[in-house]
């Protein structure tokens, strides 16, 4: 900022490794002066759910600007998760109400931004603005997954948030994929093939029984 670049935006995502639900990307610009209310900022994965929920309204209140975007599961399938992640970062930065002078991204170079940018490995643990973005993305995505749990009961989305766990794998095997699952992921595709084969066998048995 001393060089006249203006406010710095941090960008991060949540849900890249999940096999269900959206990829959520957030951008956040904090003020130039440290604020005691934000002293607890850290990589969202290192914080408890309670702490993230407490920090979310503080970040949104104190931020110079912030933006959260969702890339739905079908778009992740169509673009591929890496391209979807980069596109989400571009959309999140474009959605800021204040144009950043510089952009820090967590780990990935993002071409096509209107401001100069720098990828920072482990940025959510090193830069406050990226840490803030990681919390916004994680909390927003968790809330979406809790809502999807009500729409698609049985998968356990509220608990595992769409990541591959034994409980999630068992539900996939039992019910097959929902429309919120990422069909391009190997475990989901395998569950889809298995459920399709099971449905086909059931249809054949019903047809034989009707003769």
NUKE-691464 format. One record per residue: residue number from 1; residue in one letter; chain; x, y, z of N, C-alpha, C in turn. Coordinates in nm, 2 decimals. Each point is the difference from the previous one (the first is absolute). Layout:
% NUKE-691464
R   marmi   vomi   bado      n_X      n_Y      n_Z     ca_X     ca_Y     ca_Z      c_X      c_Y      c_Z
R     NUM      a      A        X        Y        Z        X        Y        Z        X        Y        Z
...
//
This chain:
% NUKE-691464
R   marmi   vomi   bado      n_X      n_Y      n_Z     ca_X     ca_Y     ca_Z      c_X      c_Y      c_Z
R       1      x      A     0.08    -0.12     0.00    -0.08     0.12     0.00     0.09     0.13     0.00
R       2      x      A     0.12    -0.01     0.06     0.08     0.11     0.00     0.05     0.04    -0.14
R       3      x      A    -0.01    -0.10    -0.09     0.04     0.03    -0.14    -0.12     0.05    -0.09
R       4      x      A    -0.11     0.02     0.07    -0.11     0.05    -0.07    -0.09    -0.10    -0.07
R       5      x      A     0.02    -0.13     0.04    -0.08    -0.10    -0.07    -0.15     0.00     0.05
R       6      x      A    -0.02     0.05     0.11    -0.14     0.00     0.05    -0.03    -0.12     0.09
R       7      x      A    -0.12    -0.02     0.03    -0.04    -0.11     0.09     0.04    -0.14    -0.06
R       8      x      A     0.04    -0.09     0.09     0.03    -0.14    -0.04    -0.11    -0.09     0.03
R       9      x      A    -0.04    -0.08    -0.10    -0.10    -0.10     0.01     0.06    -0.14     0.02
R      10      x      A    -0.05    -0.08     0.09     0.04    -0.14     0.01    -0.11    -0.08    -0.05
R      11      x      A     0.03    -0.11    -0.06    -0.09    -0.09    -0.07     0.03    -0.15     0.04
R      12      x      A    -0.11    -0.07     0.04     0.02    -0.14     0.03    -0.13    -0.08    -0.03
R      13      x      A     0.01    -0.13     0.00    -0.12    -0.09    -0.03    -0.02    -0.10     0.11
R      14      x      A    -0.12    -0.06    -0.01    -0.04    -0.11     0.09    -0.08    -0.10    -0.08
R      15      x      A     0.03    -0.13     0.02    -0.07    -0.10    -0.07     0.07    -0.06    -0.12
R      16      x      A     0.12     0.04    -0.02     0.08    -0.06    -0.12     0.00    -0.15     0.01
R      17      x      A     0.03    -0.05     0.11     0.01    -0.15     0.02    -0.13    -0.08     0.02
R      18      x      A    -0.11     0.07     0.01    -0.12    -0.06     0.03    -0.05    -0.07    -0.13
R      19      x      A    -0.09    -0.10     0.02    -0.05    -0.07    -0.12    -0.15     0.03    -0.02
R      20      x      A    -0.05     0.09     0.09    -0.14     0.05    -0.02    -0.01     0.14     0.05
R      21      x      A    -0.10     0.07    -0.06    -0.02     0.14     0.04     0.09     0.10    -0.08
R      22      x      A    -0.02     0.13     0.01     0.07     0.10    -0.08     0.14     0.02     0.05
R      23      x      A     0.08     0.05    -0.09     0.13     0.06     0.03    -0.03     0.15     0.04
R      24      x      A     0.04     0.04     0.11    -0.03     0.14     0.05     0.13     0.08     0.01
R      25      x      A     0.00     0.12    -0.06     0.12     0.08    -0.01    -0.03     0.14     0.06
R      26      x      A     0.08     0.05     0.09    -0.02     0.13     0.06     0.12     0.09    -0.03
R      27      x      A    -0.03     0.13    -0.01     0.10     0.10     0.00    -0.02     0.10     0.11
R      28      x      A     0.10     0.05     0.06    -0.02     0.09     0.11     0.12     0.11     0.01
R      29      x      A    -0.04     0.12     0.02     0.10     0.11     0.02    -0.02     0.05     0.14
R      30      x      A     0.10     0.00     0.08     0.00     0.06     0.14     0.06     0.13     0.00
R      31      x      A    -0.02     0.08     0.11     0.05     0.13     0.02     0.15    -0.01     0.01
R      32      x      A     0.07     0.11    -0.02     0.15     0.01     0.01     0.05    -0.01     0.14
R      33      x      A    -0.08     0.03     0.10     0.04    -0.01     0.14    -0.05    -0.12     0.07
R      34      x      A     0.09    -0.06     0.08    -0.04    -0.12     0.08    -0.12     0.03     0.09
R      35      x      A    -0.09    -0.10     0.01    -0.12     0.01     0.08     0.00    -0.12     0.10
R      36      x      A    -0.01     0.04     0.13     0.00    -0.11     0.10    -0.11    -0.10    -0.01
R      37      x      A    -0.11     0.04    -0.06    -0.11    -0.09    -0.02     0.04    -0.11    -0.10
R      38      x      A     0.10     0.02    -0.08     0.04    -0.09    -0.11     0.13    -0.08     0.04
R      39      x      A     0.03     0.01     0.13     0.13    -0.06     0.04     0.00    -0.15    -0.01
R      40      x      A    -0.12    -0.06     0.00    -0.01    -0.15    -0.01     0.00    -0.05    -0.14
R      41      x      A     0.02     0.08    -0.10     0.00    -0.04    -0.14     0.11    -0.11    -0.02
R      42      x      A    -0.04    -0.10    -0.07     0.10    -0.11    -0.04    -0.07    -0.08    -0.11
R      43      x      A     0.08    -0.09    -0.05    -0.05    -0.10    -0.10    -0.13    -0.06     0.06
R      44      x      A    -0.11     0.01    -0.08    -0.13    -0.05     0.05     0.01    -0.15     0.05
R      45      x      A     0.09    -0.08    -0.07     0.00    -0.14     0.04     0.06    -0.02     0.14
R      46      x      A     0.07     0.10     0.05     0.06    -0.01     0.13    -0.09     0.05     0.11
R      47      x      A    -0.11     0.06    -0.04    -0.10     0.05     0.10    -0.12    -0.09     0.02
R      48      x      A    -0.06     0.01     0.12    -0.12    -0.08     0.02    -0.11     0.06    -0.07
R      49      x      A    -0.11    -0.08    -0.02    -0.12     0.06    -0.06    -0.05     0.11     0.07
R      50      x      A     0.00    -0.01     0.14    -0.05     0.11     0.08     0.07     0.13    -0.02
R      51      x      A     0.14    -0.01     0.00     0.08     0.12    -0.02    -0.02     0.06    -0.14
R      52      x      A    -0.01    -0.08    -0.10    -0.03     0.05    -0.14    -0.13     0.07     0.00
R      53      x      A    -0.11    -0.05     0.06    -0.13     0.06     0.00     0.01     0.13     0.08
R      54      x      A     0.08     0.01     0.10     0.01     0.13     0.07     0.08     0.10    -0.08
R      55      x      A     0.10    -0.04    -0.07     0.08     0.09    -0.08    -0.08     0.05    -0.13
R      56      x      A    -0.09    -0.08    -0.05    -0.06     0.04    -0.13    -0.07     0.13     0.01
R      57      x      A    -0.09     0.03     0.10    -0.06     0.14     0.00     0.10     0.11     0.03
R      58      x      A     0.10    -0.03     0.07     0.10     0.10     0.03     0.08     0.04    -0.13
R      59      x      A     0.03    -0.10    -0.08     0.07     0.02    -0.12    -0.09     0.08    -0.10
R      60      x      A    -0.12    -0.04    -0.01    -0.09     0.07    -0.10    -0.03     0.14     0.05
R      61      x      A     0.01     0.03     0.13    -0.03     0.13     0.05     0.12     0.09    -0.02
R      62      x      A     0.12    -0.05     0.02     0.12     0.08     0.00     0.07     0.01    -0.13
R      63      x      A    -0.03    -0.09    -0.09     0.07    -0.01    -0.13    -0.03     0.13    -0.08
R      64      x      A     0.10     0.04    -0.08    -0.02     0.11    -0.09    -0.10    -0.04    -0.11
R      65      x      A     0.02    -0.13    -0.04    -0.10    -0.06    -0.10     0.02    -0.15     0.01
R      66      x      A    -0.10    -0.08    -0.03     0.01    -0.14    -0.01    -0.10    -0.06    -0.10
R      67      x      A     0.02    -0.12    -0.04    -0.08    -0.06    -0.10     0.01    -0.15     0.01
R      68      x      A    -0.11    -0.07    -0.01    -0.01    -0.14     0.00    -0.07    -0.05    -0.12
R      69      x      A     0.05    -0.10    -0.08    -0.06    -0.06    -0.11     0.00    -0.15     0.01
R      70      x      A    -0.11    -0.06    -0.06    -0.01    -0.15     0.00     0.01    -0.05    -0.15
R      71      x      A     0.09    -0.10    -0.02     0.00    -0.07    -0.12    -0.07    -0.13     0.02
R      72      x      A    -0.12    -0.02    -0.06    -0.08    -0.12     0.03     0.07    -0.13    -0.05
R      73      x      A    -0.04    -0.11     0.05     0.06    -0.13    -0.03     0.00    -0.03    -0.15
R      74      x      A    -0.11     0.03    -0.07     0.00    -0.03    -0.15     0.10     0.09    -0.07
R      75      x      A     0.03     0.12     0.04     0.10     0.08    -0.06     0.14    -0.05     0.03
R      76      x      A     0.02    -0.04     0.12     0.13    -0.06     0.04     0.03    -0.12    -0.09
R      77      x      A    -0.11    -0.09    -0.03     0.02    -0.11    -0.09     0.03     0.05    -0.14
R      78      x      A    -0.07     0.10    -0.05     0.02     0.05    -0.13     0.14     0.06    -0.03
R      79      x      A     0.05     0.08     0.10     0.12     0.07    -0.01     0.12    -0.08     0.04
R      80      x      A    -0.02    -0.09     0.10     0.11    -0.06     0.07     0.03     0.09     0.13
R      81      x      A     0.04    -0.07     0.11     0.00     0.07     0.12     0.11     0.12     0.00
R      82      x      A     0.11    -0.02    -0.06     0.11     0.10     0.00    -0.05     0.12    -0.08
R      83      x      A    -0.05    -0.02    -0.12    -0.05     0.11    -0.08    -0.12     0.07     0.07
R      84      x      A    -0.09    -0.07     0.07    -0.11     0.05     0.07     0.05     0.09     0.12
R      85      x      A     0.11    -0.05     0.06     0.06     0.08     0.11     0.05     0.13    -0.05
R      86      x      A     0.08     0.00    -0.11     0.05     0.12    -0.05    -0.11     0.10    -0.04
R      87      x      A    -0.10    -0.06    -0.07    -0.12     0.09    -0.04    -0.07     0.05     0.12
R      88      x      A    -0.01    -0.08     0.10    -0.07     0.05     0.13     0.08     0.12     0.06
R      89      x      A     0.13    -0.01     0.00     0.09     0.11     0.05    -0.02     0.13    -0.08
R      90      x      A    -0.01    -0.02    -0.13    -0.02     0.12    -0.09    -0.14     0.06     0.04
R      91      x      A    -0.10    -0.08     0.01    -0.14     0.05     0.03     0.00     0.07     0.14
R      92      x      A     0.07    -0.06     0.09    -0.01     0.05     0.14     0.07     0.14     0.00
R      93      x      A     0.11     0.01    -0.07     0.07     0.13     0.00    -0.08     0.10    -0.08
R      94      x      A    -0.07    -0.04    -0.11    -0.08     0.09    -0.07    -0.12     0.05     0.08
R      95      x      A    -0.04    -0.08     0.09    -0.12     0.03     0.08     0.03     0.09     0.12
R      96      x      A     0.12     0.04     0.02     0.03     0.10     0.11    -0.05     0.13    -0.03
R      97      x      A    -0.06     0.07     0.10    -0.06     0.13    -0.03     0.11     0.11    -0.01
R      98      x      A     0.12    -0.03     0.04     0.12     0.09    -0.01     0.10    -0.07    -0.08
R      99      x      A     0.05     0.06    -0.10     0.11    -0.06    -0.09     0.13    -0.01     0.08
R     100      x      A     0.05    -0.12     0.01     0.13    -0.02     0.07     0.12     0.06    -0.08
R     101      x      A     0.10     0.04     0.07     0.12     0.04    -0.07     0.10    -0.11    -0.02
R     102      x      A    -0.02    -0.11     0.08     0.08    -0.12    -0.01    -0.08    -0.12     0.05
R     103      x      A     0.03    -0.12    -0.05    -0.07    -0.12     0.04     0.09    -0.10     0.04
R     104      x      A    -0.02    -0.06     0.12     0.08    -0.12     0.04    -0.09    -0.12     0.00
R     105      x      A     0.04    -0.10    -0.07    -0.08    -0.12    -0.01     0.07    -0.12     0.07
R     106      x      A    -0.08    -0.09     0.05     0.06    -0.11     0.08     0.05    -0.11    -0.09
R     107      x      A     0.12     0.00    -0.04     0.07    -0.11    -0.07    -0.01     0.00    -0.15
R     108      x      A    -0.10     0.06    -0.06    -0.01    -0.01    -0.14     0.02     0.14    -0.07
R     109      x      A     0.07     0.00    -0.12     0.00     0.12    -0.08    -0.14     0.01    -0.07
R     110      x      A    -0.05     0.12     0.00    -0.13     0.02    -0.06     0.01     0.11    -0.11
R     111      x      A     0.01    -0.05    -0.13     0.01     0.09    -0.11    -0.14     0.07    -0.02
R     112      x      A     0.01     0.12    -0.06    -0.13     0.07    -0.04    -0.05     0.09     0.10
R     113      x      A     0.07     0.02     0.11    -0.04     0.10     0.10     0.03     0.14    -0.05
R     114      x      A    -0.08     0.10     0.04     0.03     0.14    -0.04     0.10     0.07     0.09
R     115      x      A     0.05    -0.07     0.10     0.10     0.06     0.09     0.12    -0.10     0.00
R     116      x      A     0.12     0.05     0.03     0.11    -0.09     0.01    -0.02    -0.10     0.12
R     117      x      A     0.05    -0.12    -0.01    -0.03    -0.10     0.10     0.13    -0.08     0.02
R     118      x      A    -0.01    -0.08     0.12     0.11    -0.08     0.04    -0.05    -0.12     0.07
R     119      x      A     0.03    -0.12    -0.05    -0.04    -0.12     0.07     0.09    -0.02     0.13
R     120      x      A    -0.06    -0.04     0.11     0.07    -0.02     0.12    -0.02    -0.14     0.05
R     121      x      A     0.10    -0.08     0.00    -0.01    -0.14     0.05    -0.03     0.01     0.15
R     122      x      A    -0.10    -0.07     0.04    -0.04     0.00     0.14    -0.05     0.14     0.05
R     123      x      A    -0.06     0.07    -0.10    -0.04     0.14     0.02    -0.10     0.02     0.11
R     124      x      A    -0.09    -0.10     0.02    -0.10     0.02     0.10     0.06    -0.01     0.14
R     125      x      A     0.12    -0.04     0.02     0.07     0.01     0.13     0.10     0.11     0.01
R     126      x      A     0.02     0.07    -0.11     0.11     0.10    -0.01    -0.06     0.14    -0.01
R     127      x      A    -0.11     0.02    -0.07    -0.05     0.14    -0.03    -0.14     0.01     0.06
R     128      x      A    -0.02     0.11     0.07    -0.13     0.01     0.07    -0.12     0.01    -0.10
R     129      x      A     0.02     0.07    -0.11    -0.11     0.01    -0.10    -0.04    -0.14    -0.06
R     130      x      A     0.10    -0.08    -0.02    -0.03    -0.14    -0.05    -0.06    -0.08     0.11
R     131      x      A     0.05     0.01     0.12    -0.07    -0.07     0.11    -0.14     0.04     0.01
R     132      x      A    -0.03     0.13    -0.01    -0.14     0.05     0.01    -0.08    -0.06    -0.11
R     133      x      A     0.05     0.00    -0.12    -0.07    -0.06    -0.12    -0.03    -0.15     0.03
R     134      x      A     0.10    -0.07     0.05    -0.02    -0.14     0.03    -0.11    -0.03     0.09
R     135      x      A    -0.01     0.08     0.10    -0.11    -0.01     0.10    -0.14     0.03    -0.06
R     136      x      A     0.00     0.11    -0.08    -0.13     0.03    -0.07    -0.04    -0.12    -0.09
R     137      x      A     0.09    -0.05    -0.08    -0.03    -0.11    -0.09    -0.04    -0.13     0.08
R     138      x      A     0.07    -0.03     0.10    -0.03    -0.12     0.08    -0.14     0.01     0.07
R     139      x      A    -0.02     0.11     0.06    -0.13     0.02     0.07    -0.12     0.00    -0.10
R     140      x      A     0.02     0.07    -0.11    -0.11     0.01    -0.10    -0.03    -0.14    -0.05
R     141      x      A     0.11    -0.08    -0.03    -0.02    -0.13    -0.06    -0.07    -0.10     0.10
R     142      x      A     0.05     0.01     0.13    -0.06    -0.09     0.10    -0.15     0.03     0.01
R     143      x      A    -0.04     0.13     0.00    -0.14     0.03     0.01    -0.08    -0.06    -0.12
R     144      x      A     0.06     0.01    -0.12    -0.06    -0.06    -0.11    -0.02    -0.15     0.01
R     145      x      A     0.10    -0.06     0.05    -0.01    -0.15     0.02    -0.10    -0.04     0.10
R     146      x      A    -0.01     0.08     0.11    -0.11    -0.03     0.10    -0.14     0.02    -0.07
R     147      x      A    -0.01     0.10    -0.08    -0.13     0.01    -0.07    -0.03    -0.11    -0.10
R     148      x      A     0.11    -0.05    -0.07    -0.02    -0.11    -0.09    -0.03    -0.13     0.08
R     149      x      A     0.04    -0.01     0.12    -0.03    -0.12     0.08    -0.15    -0.01     0.02
R     150      x      A    -0.07     0.11     0.01    -0.14     0.00     0.01    -0.07    -0.04    -0.13
R     151      x      A     0.06     0.04    -0.11    -0.06    -0.03    -0.13     0.03    -0.14    -0.04
R     152      x      A     0.12    -0.05     0.04     0.04    -0.14    -0.04     0.03    -0.08     0.13
R     153      x      A    -0.10    -0.03     0.08     0.03    -0.07     0.12     0.05    -0.14    -0.03
R     154      x      A     0.08    -0.05     0.09     0.06    -0.13    -0.01     0.15    -0.01    -0.04
R     155      x      A     0.05     0.11    -0.06     0.14     0.00    -0.04     0.09     0.05     0.11
R     156      x      A    -0.06     0.08     0.10     0.08     0.05     0.11     0.08     0.12    -0.03
R     157      x      A    -0.05     0.08    -0.10     0.08     0.12    -0.04     0.03     0.10     0.11
R     158      x      A    -0.09     0.01     0.10     0.02     0.09     0.11     0.12    -0.04     0.08
R     159      x      A     0.03    -0.12     0.01     0.11    -0.05     0.08     0.13     0.00    -0.08
R     160      x      A     0.01    -0.06    -0.11     0.13    -0.01    -0.08     0.02     0.11    -0.10
R     161      x      A    -0.11     0.08    -0.03     0.01     0.11    -0.09     0.04    -0.04    -0.14
R     162      x      A    -0.03    -0.12    -0.04     0.02    -0.04    -0.14     0.14    -0.07    -0.02
R     163      x      A     0.08    -0.01     0.10     0.13    -0.06    -0.02    -0.01    -0.15     0.01
R     164      x      A     0.09    -0.07    -0.05     0.00    -0.15     0.00     0.03    -0.06     0.13
R     165      x      A    -0.10    -0.05     0.07     0.02    -0.06     0.13    -0.07    -0.14    -0.01
R     166      x      A     0.03    -0.09     0.09    -0.07    -0.13     0.00    -0.15     0.01     0.00
R     167      x      A    -0.05     0.09     0.08    -0.15     0.02     0.00    -0.05     0.05    -0.13
R     168      x      A     0.07     0.09    -0.07    -0.04     0.05    -0.13     0.01    -0.11    -0.10
R     169      x      A     0.11    -0.08     0.00     0.01    -0.11    -0.09    -0.11    -0.10     0.01
R     170      x      A    -0.04    -0.03     0.13    -0.11    -0.09     0.02    -0.13     0.05    -0.06
R     171      x      A    -0.02     0.13     0.02    -0.13     0.06    -0.05     0.00     0.00    -0.16
R     172      x      A     0.12     0.03    -0.06     0.01     0.00    -0.14    -0.03    -0.14    -0.05
R     173      x      A     0.05    -0.11     0.07    -0.02    -0.13    -0.05    -0.15    -0.04     0.02
R     174      x      A    -0.06     0.05     0.10    -0.14    -0.03     0.03    -0.10     0.07    -0.09
R     175      x      A     0.02     0.13    -0.02    -0.10     0.09    -0.07     0.05     0.03    -0.14
R     176      x      A     0.13    -0.01    -0.03     0.05     0.05    -0.13     0.02     0.15     0.01
R     177      x      A     0.06     0.06    -0.10     0.03     0.15     0.01    -0.13     0.08    -0.01
R     178      x      A     0.01     0.12     0.07    -0.11     0.10    -0.02     0.05     0.10    -0.11
R     179      x      A    -0.09     0.09    -0.03     0.04     0.10    -0.10     0.10     0.10     0.05
R     180      x      A     0.03     0.00     0.13     0.10     0.08     0.06     0.14    -0.07     0.01
R     181      x      A     0.01    -0.12    -0.05     0.13    -0.07     0.00     0.07     0.04    -0.13
R     182      x      A     0.13    -0.01     0.01     0.09     0.03    -0.11     0.03    -0.13    -0.08
R     183      x      A    -0.07    -0.01    -0.11     0.01    -0.13    -0.08     0.13    -0.02    -0.06
R     184      x      A     0.09     0.10    -0.01     0.13    -0.02    -0.06     0.10    -0.06     0.11
R     185      x      A    -0.04    -0.01     0.12     0.09    -0.06     0.10    -0.02    -0.15     0.00
R     186      x      A     0.11    -0.07     0.01     0.01    -0.14    -0.02    -0.10    -0.08     0.09
R     187      x      A     0.00     0.04     0.13    -0.09    -0.08     0.09    -0.14     0.02    -0.03
R     188      x      A    -0.04     0.12    -0.04    -0.14     0.03    -0.04    -0.04    -0.07    -0.13
R     189      x      A     0.09     0.00    -0.09    -0.02    -0.07    -0.13    -0.02    -0.15     0.02
R     190      x      A     0.08    -0.05     0.09    -0.01    -0.15     0.04    -0.13    -0.03     0.06
R     191      x      A    -0.04     0.09     0.09    -0.13    -0.02     0.07    -0.12     0.01    -0.10
R     192      x      A     0.02     0.09    -0.09    -0.11     0.01    -0.11    -0.01    -0.12    -0.08
R     193      x      A     0.12    -0.06    -0.04    -0.01    -0.12    -0.08    -0.06    -0.11     0.08
R     194      x      A     0.04    -0.01     0.13    -0.05    -0.11     0.08    -0.15     0.01     0.02
R     195      x      A    -0.05     0.13     0.03    -0.15     0.01     0.02    -0.07    -0.02    -0.13
R     196      x      A     0.06     0.04    -0.12    -0.06    -0.03    -0.13    -0.02    -0.15    -0.02
R     197      x      A     0.11    -0.07     0.03    -0.01    -0.15    -0.02    -0.10    -0.06     0.09
R     198      x      A    -0.01     0.05     0.13    -0.10    -0.05     0.09    -0.14     0.02    -0.05
R     199      x      A    -0.02     0.13    -0.05    -0.13     0.03    -0.05    -0.04    -0.08    -0.12
R     200      x      A     0.10    -0.03    -0.09    -0.02    -0.08    -0.12    -0.04    -0.14     0.04
R     201      x      A     0.07    -0.06     0.10    -0.03    -0.13     0.05    -0.14    -0.01     0.06
R     202      x      A    -0.03     0.10     0.08    -0.14     0.00     0.06    -0.10     0.01    -0.11
R     203      x      A     0.02     0.08    -0.10    -0.10     0.01    -0.11    -0.01    -0.14    -0.07
R     204      x      A     0.11    -0.07    -0.02     0.00    -0.13    -0.07    -0.08    -0.10     0.08
R     205      x      A     0.02     0.01     0.14    -0.07    -0.10     0.09    -0.15     0.03    -0.01
R     206      x      A    -0.03     0.13     0.00    -0.15     0.04     0.00    -0.06    -0.04    -0.13
R     207      x      A     0.08     0.01    -0.11    -0.06    -0.04    -0.13    -0.02    -0.15    -0.01
R     208      x      A     0.10    -0.08     0.06    -0.02    -0.14     0.00    -0.12    -0.04     0.08
R     209      x      A    -0.01     0.06     0.11    -0.12    -0.03     0.09    -0.13     0.03    -0.06
R     210      x      A     0.00     0.10    -0.09    -0.13     0.04    -0.06    -0.04    -0.10    -0.11
R     211      x      A     0.09    -0.08    -0.05    -0.04    -0.09    -0.11    -0.09    -0.12     0.04
//
